[in-house]
Amino acid sequence: MKKLWQVLFVIWIVNFFAYLIVASVLGGEALDGKAEAGRYYLYNKTREGGRFHEVDQSVYIFSIVHSYSLIIPFPFLACGAVIVEIQRRKKVLSD
């Protein structure tokens, strides 16, 4: 279980950094963006405030999917960390 959790966590971390790079290159992300009248916008929060950046539908959908690929697995990884820690403590107590 521990090895599986470690592999999944590393994959999640790599995906997180890929998300940061892709959002930077695209000029924002779709979770805070919007779709209006067949036009799609990514949102980029800057120091001066937020701004919207128009993109193709495919880029918008990619950004949403990539965002959810970070959000959905996170609670499972957190639960896995708790399980791995409980197993570790049980092993320490039994030794």
C-alpha positions in Angstrom: 0.0 0.0 0.0 2.8 2.4 0.9 4.6 1.9 -2.4 1.4 2.5 -4.4 0.6 5.6 -2.4 4.1 7.0 -3.0 3.9 6.4 -6.8 0.4 8.0 -7.0 1.6 11.0 -4.9 4.7 11.5 -7.2 2.4 11.4 -10.2 0.1 14.0 -8.6 3.0 16.3 -7.8 4.3 16.1 -11.3 0.8 16.8 -12.6 0.5 19.8 -10.3 3.7 21.4 -11.6 2.6 20.6 -15.2 -0.6 22.4 -14.4 1.2 25.5 -13.1 3.4 25.6 -16.3 0.5 25.0 -18.7 -1.7 27.6 -16.9 1.1 30.1 -17.2 1.7 29.3 -20.9 -2.0 29.4 -21.7 -2.5 32.7 -19.9 -4.9 31.4 -17.2 -7.1 28.5 -16.2 -10.7 27.6 -17.0 -12.1 26.9 -13.5 -12.3 30.6 -12.9 -12.9 31.3 -16.6 -16.2 31.5 -18.4 -18.0 30.5 -21.6 -20.4 33.0 -23.1 -22.1 32.9 -26.5 -19.8 30.3 -28.0 -16.7 32.1 -26.8 -14.3 30.7 -24.2 -12.2 32.5 -21.7 -9.4 31.5 -19.3 -9.0 33.6 -16.2 -5.6 34.9 -15.1 -5.3 36.6 -11.7 -2.5 39.1 -11.8 -1.1 41.6 -9.3 -3.2 44.3 -10.9 -6.4 42.2 -10.7 -7.8 39.5 -12.8 -8.3 39.4 -16.5 -9.9 37.0 -19.1 -8.1 35.6 -22.1 -10.1 34.2 -25.0 -9.1 30.7 -26.2 -10.5 27.9 -28.5 -13.1 25.6 -27.0 -10.6 22.7 -27.1 -8.1 24.7 -25.0 -10.9 25.6 -22.5 -12.0 22.0 -22.2 -8.4 20.8 -21.8 -7.9 23.4 -19.0 -11.0 22.2 -17.1 -10.1 18.5 -17.4 -6.5 19.2 -16.3 -7.9 21.2 -13.3 -10.1 18.4 -12.2 -7.3 15.9 -12.6 -5.7 17.7 -9.6 -8.9 18.2 -7.6 -10.5 14.8 -7.8 -7.6 12.6 -6.7 -6.5 14.9 -3.8 -8.9 13.6 -1.1 -8.0 10.0 -2.0 -4.3 10.8 -1.7 -5.0 12.4 1.7 -6.9 9.3 2.9 -4.1 7.1 1.6 -1.6 9.1 3.5 -3.6 8.6 6.7 -3.9 4.9 6.0 -0.2 4.5 5.4 0.6 6.4 8.6 -1.8 4.2 10.6 -0.1 1.1 9.2 3.3 2.5 10.0 2.3 3.2 13.6 0.8 -0.2 14.0 4.0 -1.7 12.8 6.1 0.4 15.2 3.9 -0.6 18.1 4.1 -4.3 17.2 7.9 -4.3 16.9 
